[in-house]
Amino acid sequence: MKNMDRLLERLTPTERFQIAVAAFGRGDLVEVDRLNDSAAYRGINVQEPAYFERLQKITWLALYFTVQARDIQLTVLAVFSAMIIHLVQSDSRRHTGELSDEDDAKFDELVELIEQRISRLKALHAAWVEFCSGLGLAAGDIDKMIGLSFMGRLEQLEPIQKIALEVTPDAEFQRDCLDVMRRFWKTKLEDRYAALG
């Protein structure tokens, strides 16, 4: 067994990782324990984790909700495109006298969907600004820190907003988003570093 222990001690971290994954795949937890036990100990100096974790977590949160904002924006643009196609098709049916009430209903449905998504997009942005403000941060500073605007190039949506008139943020969606942001921050940081402030 000592020979085996010496062999295990000589493994590189990459080799140890590969063997451990294969052992997990076989269900050989004894082998995984052996690999874990034979891994060398290293002393590590870490700069203030409460500080660096805050930077890391705000970046993760910003990126997560930026992706959510982009998803909503893409939906708005896709529905807007569908609305344009529908209008073109309706126009050709109007010339042939085949236009129906269904066409108008479909158009109204698309407009309603755009309004809903723009309302959610505004709510998400308002929740983000409020969340950042609650941490004593400016949302724009986080945009610059991560090199990515939370709302992207929102001017792309201006023509759509004009068509959908003045859309107000979805208050319930805003509360839900803000709640998710606050719970994430509390469980990942505040509860963990409560004594450190």
Secondary structure as a PSIPRED ss2 file (coil, helix, strand):
# PSIPRED VFORMAT (PSIPRED V4.0)

   1 M C   1.000  0.000  0.000
   2 K H   0.000  1.000  0.000
   3 N H   0.000  1.000  0.000
   4 M H   0.000  1.000  0.000
   5 D H   0.000  1.000  0.000
   6 R H   0.000  1.000  0.000
   7 L H   0.000  1.000  0.000
   8 L H   0.000  1.000  0.000
   9 E H   0.000  1.000  0.000
  10 R C   1.000  0.000  0.000
  11 L C   1.000  0.000  0.000
  12 T C   1.000  0.000  0.000
  13 P H   0.000  1.000  0.000
  14 T H   0.000  1.000  0.000
  15 E H   0.000  1.000  0.000
  16 R H   0.000  1.000  0.000
  17 F H   0.000  1.000  0.000
  18 Q H   0.000  1.000  0.000
  19 I H   0.000  1.000  0.000
  20 A H   0.000  1.000  0.000
  21 V H   0.000  1.000  0.000
  22 A H   0.000  1.000  0.000
  23 A H   0.000  1.000  0.000
  24 F H   0.000  1.000  0.000
  25 G H   0.000  1.000  0.000
  26 R H   0.000  1.000  0.000
  27 G C   1.000  0.000  0.000
  28 D C   1.000  0.000  0.000
  29 L H   0.000  1.000  0.000
  30 V H   0.000  1.000  0.000
  31 E H   0.000  1.000  0.000
  32 V H   0.000  1.000  0.000
  33 D H   0.000  1.000  0.000
  34 R H   0.000  1.000  0.000
  35 L H   0.000  1.000  0.000
  36 N H   0.000  1.000  0.000
  37 D H   0.000  1.000  0.000
  38 S H   0.000  1.000  0.000
  39 A C   1.000  0.000  0.000
  40 A C   1.000  0.000  0.000
  41 Y C   1.000  0.000  0.000
  42 R C   1.000  0.000  0.000
  43 G C   1.000  0.000  0.000
  44 I C   1.000  0.000  0.000
  45 N C   1.000  0.000  0.000
  46 V C   1.000  0.000  0.000
  47 Q C   1.000  0.000  0.000
  48 E C   1.000  0.000  0.000
  49 P H   0.000  1.000  0.000
  50 A H   0.000  1.000  0.000
  51 Y H   0.000  1.000  0.000
  52 F H   0.000  1.000  0.000
  53 E H   0.000  1.000  0.000
  54 R H   0.000  1.000  0.000
  55 L H   0.000  1.000  0.000
  56 Q H   0.000  1.000  0.000
  57 K H   0.000  1.000  0.000
  58 I H   0.000  1.000  0.000
  59 T H   0.000  1.000  0.000
  60 W H   0.000  1.000  0.000
  61 L H   0.000  1.000  0.000
  62 A H   0.000  1.000  0.000
  63 L H   0.000  1.000  0.000
  64 Y H   0.000  1.000  0.000
  65 F H   0.000  1.000  0.000
  66 T H   0.000  1.000  0.000
  67 V H   0.000  1.000  0.000
  68 Q H   0.000  1.000  0.000
  69 A H   0.000  1.000  0.000
  70 R H   0.000  1.000  0.000
  71 D H   0.000  1.000  0.000
  72 I H   0.000  1.000  0.000
  73 Q H   0.000  1.000  0.000
  74 L H   0.000  1.000  0.000
  75 T H   0.000  1.000  0.000
  76 V H   0.000  1.000  0.000
  77 L H   0.000  1.000  0.000
  78 A H   0.000  1.000  0.000
  79 V H   0.000  1.000  0.000
  80 F H   0.000  1.000  0.000
  81 S H   0.000  1.000  0.000
  82 A H   0.000  1.000  0.000
  83 M H   0.000  1.000  0.000
  84 I H   0.000  1.000  0.000
  85 I H   0.000  1.000  0.000
  86 H H   0.000  1.000  0.000
  87 L H   0.000  1.000  0.000
  88 V H   0.000  1.000  0.000
  89 Q H   0.000  1.000  0.000
  90 S H   0.000  1.000  0.000
  91 D H   0.000  1.000  0.000
  92 S H   0.000  1.000  0.000
  93 R H   0.000  1.000  0.000
  94 R H   0.000  1.000  0.000
  95 H H   0.000  1.000  0.000
  96 T H   0.000  1.000  0.000
  97 G C   1.000  0.000  0.000
  98 E C   1.000  0.000  0.000
  99 L C   1.000  0.000  0.000
 100 S C   1.000  0.000  0.000
 101 D H   0.000  1.000  0.000
 102 E H   0.000  1.000  0.000
 103 D H   0.000  1.000  0.000
 104 D H   0.000  1.000  0.000
 105 A H   0.000  1.000  0.000
 106 K H   0.000  1.000  0.000
 107 F H   0.000  1.000  0.000
 108 D H   0.000  1.000  0.000
 109 E H   0.000  1.000  0.000
 110 L H   0.000  1.000  0.000
 111 V H   0.000  1.000  0.000
 112 E H   0.000  1.000  0.000
 113 L H   0.000  1.000  0.000
 114 I H   0.000  1.000  0.000
 115 E H   0.000  1.000  0.000
 116 Q H   0.000  1.000  0.000
 117 R H   0.000  1.000  0.000
 118 I H   0.000  1.000  0.000
 119 S H   0.000  1.000  0.000
 120 R H   0.000  1.000  0.000
 121 L H   0.000  1.000  0.000
 122 K H   0.000  1.000  0.000
 123 A H   0.000  1.000  0.000
 124 L H   0.000  1.000  0.000
 125 H H   0.000  1.000  0.000
 126 A H   0.000  1.000  0.000
 127 A H   0.000  1.000  0.000
 128 W H   0.000  1.000  0.000
 129 V H   0.000  1.000  0.000
 130 E H   0.000  1.000  0.000
 131 F H   0.000  1.000  0.000
 132 C H   0.000  1.000  0.000
 133 S H   0.000  1.000  0.000
 134 G H   0.000  1.000  0.000
 135 L C   1.000  0.000  0.000
 136 G C   1.000  0.000  0.000
 137 L C   1.000  0.000  0.000
 138 A C   1.000  0.000  0.000
 139 A H   0.000  1.000  0.000
 140 G H   0.000  1.000  0.000
 141 D H   0.000  1.000  0.000
 142 I H   0.000  1.000  0.000
 143 D H   0.000  1.000  0.000
 144 K H   0.000  1.000  0.000
 145 M H   0.000  1.000  0.000
 146 I H   0.000  1.000  0.000
 147 G C   1.000  0.000  0.000
 148 L C   1.000  0.000  0.000
 149 S C   1.000  0.000  0.000
 150 F C   1.000  0.000  0.000
 151 M C   1.000  0.000  0.000
 152 G C   1.000  0.000  0.000
 153 R C   1.000  0.000  0.000
 154 L H   0.000  1.000  0.000
 155 E H   0.000  1.000  0.000
 156 Q H   0.000  1.000  0.000
 157 L H   0.000  1.000  0.000
 158 E H   0.000  1.000  0.000
 159 P H   0.000  1.000  0.000
 160 I H   0.000  1.000  0.000
 161 Q H   0.000  1.000  0.000
 162 K H   0.000  1.000  0.000
 163 I H   0.000  1.000  0.000
 164 A C   1.000  0.000  0.000
 165 L C   1.000  0.000  0.000
 166 E C   1.000  0.000  0.000
 167 V C   1.000  0.000  0.000
 168 T C   1.000  0.000  0.000
 169 P C   1.000  0.000  0.000
 170 D C   1.000  0.000  0.000
 171 A H   0.000  1.000  0.000
 172 E H   0.000  1.000  0.000
 173 F H   0.000  1.000  0.000
 174 Q H   0.000  1.000  0.000
 175 R H   0.000  1.000  0.000
 176 D H   0.000  1.000  0.000
 177 C H   0.000  1.000  0.000
 178 L H   0.000  1.000  0.000
 179 D H   0.000  1.000  0.000
 180 V H   0.000  1.000  0.000
 181 M H   0.000  1.000  0.000
 182 R H   0.000  1.000  0.000
 183 R H   0.000  1.000  0.000
 184 F H   0.000  1.000  0.000
 185 W H   0.000  1.000  0.000
 186 K H   0.000  1.000  0.000
 187 T H   0.000  1.000  0.000
 188 K H   0.000  1.000  0.000
 189 L H   0.000  1.000  0.000
 190 E H   0.000  1.000  0.000
 191 D C   1.000  0.000  0.000
 192 R C   1.000  0.000  0.000
 193 Y C   1.000  0.000  0.000
 194 A C   1.000  0.000  0.000
 195 A C   1.000  0.000  0.000
 196 L C   1.000  0.000  0.000
 197 G C   1.000  0.000  0.000
